[in-house]
């Protein structure tokens, strides 16, 4: 099993790494610990910087790595480039309640992760070991649900007592912002997160996690980019919590992605294709927008209108068809997002970028800083 040695490099390990990277071209099934790294805990951002555009930006291209700011994007990007954002809107998907039996009452925290039908959600709940099929949970706001199934991996299927728009309204009233565990474990969500954890282009409700790369943008920056000839377009992918969870299998072939619903309208597809025809670059703002674009793209790179669900899993060996650049935050070790980044710029460069970010004390994860990546 390959060991990702981030900070200690000697002749023997360098040779081993070189041999391994060469093997990647012929062995797409990779050990998951290739995407591991050590991160000082104090680099995990618990709040975003203000203003949003003052976040740092690590630019990595064929010339190496350099330090910039999000606010500098108008001078970094080229006139004719197209930024593609995910316009999904995060719902207040964390619910608090109680499981009551004749003998015991247990406090329950449930995070909605995937809607199955009008009244059924897949959730991650704590304490999962003290819950069983048939249990009824009463949540704040008068919502109740019964555990239909306990699934492998710890997820539950909950059948709610309400459905459709009535259930949506109840969740909106009773739920709170579903901050990722590395933030929620250190502080509770509050009213500020209702603004901070929503992108400026959020429009279509349905996500249970934010497309975090877009959190760095505000209206003045978007207007300045437009004045500089950098256009924008939107796609939709309703982000599920599974996108951000660490991979538990030993190798990449053993991982199965959760399916997520998305959409590209004809106007966006036409704008993408026109940008390509004119020689402009398609730059995805976030891994979720990238996954939608790559799902809808043909082998020649043309993008068509699309409406459906995707479980596309991008890792080293994948051939990108639609996207030439990627703006993305710094991700969790062993996550599918790390694998996507490694697929986009190469495993060795992914390690170099993360070494550079840790040494330069960039802020990590959802409320952290960002990177702008171009394949070498």
C-alpha positions as CSV (number, residue, x, y, z in Angstrom):
1,X,0.0,0.0,0.0
2,X,1.4,3.4,-1.0
3,X,2.1,5.9,1.8
4,X,1.5,9.5,0.9
5,X,4.6,11.1,2.6
6,X,3.9,14.8,2.4
7,X,6.8,16.3,4.3
8,X,9.5,13.7,4.4
9,X,11.2,12.9,1.0
10,X,14.4,10.9,0.5
11,X,15.9,9.2,-2.5
12,X,14.2,5.8,-1.8
13,X,10.8,7.3,-1.3
14,X,11.2,9.6,-4.3
15,X,12.0,6.6,-6.5
16,X,9.0,4.7,-5.1
17,X,6.7,7.7,-5.8
18,X,8.0,8.0,-9.4
19,X,7.4,4.3,-10.0
20,X,3.9,4.6,-8.5
21,X,3.0,7.6,-10.6
22,X,4.1,5.8,-13.8
23,X,2.0,2.8,-12.8
24,X,-1.1,5.0,-12.4
25,X,-1.4,5.3,-16.2
26,X,-2.0,1.5,-16.4
27,X,-3.6,0.9,-13.0
28,X,-6.7,3.1,-12.4
29,X,-7.7,1.2,-9.3
30,X,-5.7,3.2,-6.7
31,X,-5.1,2.7,-3.0
32,X,-7.2,5.3,-1.1
33,X,-4.3,6.2,1.3
34,X,-2.6,7.7,-1.8
35,X,-5.0,10.6,-1.1
36,X,-4.2,11.0,2.6
37,X,-2.3,13.9,4.2
38,X,-1.6,15.4,7.6
39,X,-3.3,18.7,8.4
40,X,-2.7,20.8,11.5
41,X,-6.0,21.2,13.2
42,X,-5.7,25.0,13.5
43,X,-5.9,25.3,9.7
44,X,-9.5,24.1,9.6
45,X,-11.6,27.2,9.1
46,X,-14.6,27.5,11.5
47,X,-15.8,30.8,10.0
48,X,-15.3,32.4,6.6
49,X,-13.2,35.5,6.1
50,X,-15.0,38.8,5.5
51,X,-15.5,40.1,2.9
52,X,-15.9,36.8,1.0
53,X,-13.5,38.0,-1.7
54,X,-10.6,38.5,0.7
55,X,-10.0,34.8,0.8
56,X,-6.6,33.6,-0.4
57,X,-6.3,31.9,-3.7
58,X,-3.5,29.4,-4.6
59,X,-3.0,29.5,-8.3
60,X,-1.4,26.3,-9.7
61,X,-0.6,26.0,-13.4
62,X,2.2,24.9,-15.8
63,X,4.4,27.6,-14.3
64,X,4.1,26.4,-10.7
65,X,2.2,27.7,-7.6
66,X,1.7,31.3,-6.6
67,X,-0.3,33.2,-4.0
68,X,-3.2,35.4,-5.0
69,X,-6.5,36.6,-3.6
70,X,-10.1,35.8,-4.8
71,X,-10.5,39.5,-5.4
72,X,-7.6,39.3,-8.0
73,X,-9.6,36.9,-10.3
74,X,-10.4,39.7,-12.8
75,X,-6.7,40.1,-13.6
76,X,-5.9,36.4,-13.4
77,X,-8.6,35.2,-15.8
78,X,-8.8,36.0,-19.6
79,X,-11.4,37.9,-21.4
80,X,-13.5,35.2,-23.1
81,X,-13.3,32.8,-20.2
82,X,-16.6,31.4,-18.8
83,X,-17.1,30.7,-15.1
84,X,-19.7,27.9,-14.4
85,X,-21.4,28.0,-11.0
86,X,-23.7,25.5,-9.2
87,X,-26.8,27.5,-8.3
88,X,-28.2,24.9,-5.9
89,X,-29.6,26.3,-2.6
90,X,-28.9,24.6,0.7
91,X,-31.9,23.6,2.8
92,X,-31.8,23.6,6.6
93,X,-31.2,19.8,6.7
94,X,-30.2,19.2,10.3
95,X,-33.1,18.2,12.5
96,X,-33.2,17.7,16.3
97,X,-35.6,15.4,18.0
98,X,-36.2,12.4,20.4
99,X,-36.8,8.7,20.0
100,X,-39.2,7.7,22.7
101,X,-39.8,4.1,24.0
102,X,-41.7,3.1,27.1
103,X,-38.4,2.6,28.9
104,X,-36.0,5.2,27.5
105,X,-35.9,8.6,25.7
106,X,-32.9,9.3,23.5
107,X,-32.0,12.7,21.9
108,X,-31.5,12.3,18.1
109,X,-29.7,14.5,15.6
110,X,-30.5,13.7,12.0
111,X,-28.9,15.1,8.8
112,X,-31.0,14.7,5.7
113,X,-28.7,13.5,2.8
114,X,-31.0,12.3,0.0
115,X,-34.7,12.7,-0.8
116,X,-36.2,9.4,-1.9
117,X,-39.8,10.4,-2.5
118,X,-42.3,13.0,-1.3
119,X,-42.2,11.7,2.3
120,X,-39.0,9.6,2.5
121,X,-35.5,10.8,3.2
122,X,-32.2,9.0,3.6
123,X,-30.5,10.4,6.7
124,X,-27.4,10.1,8.8
125,X,-28.4,10.1,12.5
126,X,-26.8,10.1,15.9
127,X,-26.7,7.9,18.0
128,X,-27.2,5.4,15.2
129,X,-26.5,2.4,17.3
130,X,-29.4,3.2,19.7
131,X,-31.9,3.4,16.8
132,X,-33.6,0.4,15.2
133,X,-36.1,-0.2,12.4
134,X,-39.7,0.7,13.5
135,X,-38.6,3.4,15.9
136,X,-40.5,6.6,15.7
137,X,-38.7,9.9,16.1
138,X,-40.4,13.2,17.0
139,X,-38.6,16.3,15.7
140,X,-38.9,19.9,16.7
141,X,-41.7,21.7,14.8
142,X,-44.1,18.8,15.2
143,X,-42.5,16.6,12.5
144,X,-42.4,12.8,13.2
145,X,-40.8,10.0,11.2
146,X,-40.5,6.3,11.4
147,X,-37.3,4.4,10.7
148,X,-38.1,2.2,7.7
149,X,-34.6,0.7,7.1
150,X,-31.1,0.8,8.6
151,X,-28.7,0.6,5.7
152,X,-25.1,-0.6,5.5
153,X,-22.8,2.3,6.2
154,X,-25.0,3.7,8.9
155,X,-27.6,5.6,6.9
156,X,-31.3,5.3,7.8
157,X,-34.4,5.6,5.6
158,X,-37.0,7.8,7.4
159,X,-40.7,7.9,6.4
160,X,-42.1,11.2,7.6
161,X,-45.7,11.9,8.7
162,X,-45.9,14.7,6.2
163,X,-45.1,14.8,2.5
164,X,-44.4,17.1,-0.4
165,X,-44.6,20.9,0.1
166,X,-46.0,20.4,3.6
167,X,-42.9,18.5,4.7
168,X,-40.6,21.0,3.0
169,X,-42.2,23.9,4.9
170,X,-41.9,22.0,8.2
171,X,-38.2,21.2,7.5
172,X,-37.6,24.8,6.6
173,X,-39.1,25.9,9.9
174,X,-37.6,23.3,12.2
175,X,-34.2,22.6,10.6
176,X,-30.9,24.4,10.9
177,X,-28.0,24.7,8.4
178,X,-26.2,21.4,8.0
179,X,-22.6,22.5,8.7
180,X,-20.0,19.8,8.0
181,X,-18.9,17.7,10.9
182,X,-15.5,19.3,11.2
183,X,-17.3,22.6,11.9
184,X,-20.4,21.3,13.7
185,X,-18.2,19.3,16.1
186,X,-16.5,22.5,17.3
187,X,-19.4,24.9,17.4
188,X,-23.1,25.0,16.8
189,X,-24.7,26.5,13.7
190,X,-26.1,30.0,14.2
191,X,-28.0,32.7,12.3
192,X,-24.8,33.9,10.7
193,X,-24.4,30.5,9.0
194,X,-27.7,31.0,7.2
195,X,-25.9,33.7,5.2
196,X,-22.3,32.4,5.2
197,X,-23.2,28.8,4.1
198,X,-25.3,30.0,1.1
199,X,-23.7,31.1,-2.2
200,X,-24.6,34.4,-3.8
201,X,-26.1,32.6,-6.8
202,X,-28.1,30.1,-4.8
203,X,-31.6,29.7,-6.4
204,X,-32.9,26.1,-6.6
205,X,-33.5,24.5,-3.2
206,X,-32.4,20.9,-2.7
207,X,-28.8,20.7,-1.5
208,X,-27.8,19.4,1.9
209,X,-24.2,20.8,1.6
210,X,-23.0,24.0,0.0
211,X,-21.0,24.1,-3.3
212,X,-18.3,25.8,-1.2
213,X,-16.0,27.2,-4.0
214,X,-18.8,29.7,-4.9
215,X,-18.9,31.0,-1.3
216,X,-16.0,33.3,-2.1
217,X,-18.0,35.3,-4.7
218,X,-20.2,38.4,-4.2
219,X,-22.1,40.6,-6.6
220,X,-19.4,43.3,-6.9
221,X,-16.8,40.7,-7.9
222,X,-19.2,39.1,-10.4
223,X,-19.8,42.5,-11.9
224,X,-16.1,43.3,-12.2
225,X,-15.5,40.0,-13.9
226,X,-18.2,40.7,-16.4
227,X,-16.7,44.1,-17.1
228,X,-13.4,42.4,-17.8
229,X,-15.0,40.0,-20.3
230,X,-15.3,37.0,-18.1
231,X,-18.8,35.6,-18.5
232,X,-20.7,33.3,-16.2
233,X,-23.3,30.5,-16.4
234,X,-25.1,28.3,-14.0
235,X,-25.8,24.6,-13.7
236,X,-27.6,22.8,-10.9
237,X,-26.5,19.8,-8.8
238,X,-28.3,19.2,-5.5
239,X,-25.3,18.3,-3.4
240,X,-25.6,15.3,-1.1
241,X,-23.5,14.8,2.0
242,X,-22.0,11.7,0.5
243,X,-19.9,13.9,-1.8
244,X,-17.9,15.1,1.2
245,X,-17.5,11.9,3.2
246,X,-14.2,10.1,3.4
247,X,-13.9,6.9,1.3
248,X,-14.0,3.8,3.5
249,X,-12.9,1.2,0.9
250,X,-9.2,0.3,0.5
251,X,-9.1,1.2,-3.2
252,X,-10.9,3.6,-5.5
253,X,-12.6,0.7,-7.3
254,X,-14.4,-0.2,-4.1
255,X,-16.1,3.1,-3.7
256,X,-19.7,3.8,-4.9
257,X,-20.8,7.4,-5.2
258,X,-24.3,8.6,-4.0
259,X,-26.5,9.7,-6.9
260,X,-27.3,13.4,-7.0
261,X,-30.0,15.2,-9.1
262,X,-28.9,18.0,-11.5
263,X,-29.7,20.0,-14.6
264,X,-28.2,22.0,-17.4
265,X,-30.5,24.2,-19.4
266,X,-30.1,24.9,-23.1
267,X,-29.0,28.5,-22.6
268,X,-26.1,27.4,-20.5
269,X,-25.2,24.5,-22.9
270,X,-25.2,27.0,-25.8
271,X,-23.0,29.4,-23.9
272,X,-20.5,26.7,-23.0
273,X,-20.2,25.5,-26.6
274,X,-19.9,29.1,-27.9
275,X,-17.1,29.8,-25.5
276,X,-15.2,26.8,-26.6
277,X,-15.7,27.6,-30.2
278,X,-14.4,31.1,-29.6
279,X,-11.2,29.8,-27.9
280,X,-12.3,30.7,-24.3
281,X,-11.8,28.5,-21.3
282,X,-14.5,26.7,-19.3
283,X,-13.6,27.2,-15.6
284,X,-15.7,25.3,-13.2
285,X,-16.4,27.0,-9.8
286,X,-16.4,23.9,-7.7
287,X,-16.2,20.2,-8.0
288,X,-20.0,19.8,-8.1
289,X,-20.4,22.1,-11.2
290,X,-17.5,20.1,-12.8
291,X,-19.3,16.8,-12.2
292,X,-22.4,18.1,-13.9
293,X,-20.5,19.4,-16.9
294,X,-18.5,16.1,-17.3
295,X,-21.7,14.1,-17.0
296,X,-23.4,16.1,-19.8
297,X,-20.4,16.4,-22.1
298,X,-19.8,14.3,-25.2
299,X,-16.5,12.8,-26.0
300,X,-15.7,15.8,-28.2
301,X,-16.4,18.2,-25.3
302,X,-19.7,19.5,-26.5
303,X,-22.3,20.0,-23.8
304,X,-26.0,19.4,-24.3
305,X,-29.0,20.3,-22.1
306,X,-29.4,17.7,-19.5
307,X,-31.8,16.8,-16.6
308,X,-31.3,13.7,-14.5
309,X,-29.1,12.2,-11.8
310,X,-25.4,11.5,-11.8
311,X,-23.1,9.3,-9.7
312,X,-20.0,10.1,-11.7
313,X,-16.8,9.3,-9.8
314,X,-13.8,11.1,-11.1
315,X,-10.3,9.9,-10.1
316,X,-6.8,9.7,-11.8
317,X,-7.1,8.2,-15.2
318,X,-10.3,10.0,-16.1
319,X,-10.2,12.0,-19.4
320,X,-11.8,15.5,-18.9
321,X,-14.0,16.6,-21.8
322,X,-15.6,19.9,-20.8
323,X,-13.5,21.8,-18.3
324,X,-10.2,23.5,-18.6
325,X,-9.9,25.1,-15.2
326,X,-11.2,24.5,-11.7
327,X,-11.7,26.8,-8.7
328,X,-12.0,24.7,-5.6
329,X,-11.4,24.7,-1.8
330,X,-9.0,22.5,0.0
331,X,-10.6,19.1,0.7
332,X,-10.7,16.4,3.3
333,X,-8.1,13.6,3.2
334,X,-9.2,10.4,1.4
335,X,-12.3,12.1,0.0
336,X,-13.7,11.8,-3.5
337,X,-12.9,15.5,-3.9
338,X,-9.2,14.9,-3.4
339,X,-9.4,12.1,-6.0
340,X,-11.1,14.5,-8.4
341,X,-8.4,17.1,-7.9
342,X,-5.7,14.4,-8.5
343,X,-7.5,13.3,-11.6
344,X,-7.5,16.9,-12.9
345,X,-3.9,18.0,-12.2
346,X,-2.2,14.7,-11.5
347,X,-1.4,12.9,-8.3
348,X,2.1,14.3,-7.9
349,X,0.9,17.9,-8.5
350,X,-2.0,17.4,-6.1
351,X,0.6,16.5,-3.4
352,X,2.7,19.5,-4.3
353,X,-0.3,21.9,-4.1
354,X,-1.4,20.6,-0.7
355,X,2.2,20.7,0.7
356,X,2.4,24.3,-0.5
357,X,-1.0,25.1,1.1
358,X,-0.1,23.6,4.4
359,X,3.3,25.3,4.5
360,X,1.7,28.6,3.5
361,X,-1.0,28.2,6.2
362,X,-3.9,28.4,3.9
363,X,-7.3,27.8,5.6
364,X,-8.9,24.5,4.8
365,X,-12.3,23.0,4.0
366,X,-15.8,24.6,3.5
367,X,-15.1,28.0,5.1
368,X,-11.4,28.0,4.0
369,X,-9.4,29.5,1.2
370,X,-9.5,28.4,-2.4
371,X,-7.3,27.2,-5.3
372,X,-7.4,27.8,-9.0
373,X,-6.1,24.8,-10.8
374,X,-5.1,24.3,-14.5
375,X,-3.7,21.0,-15.8
376,X,0.0,21.2,-16.7
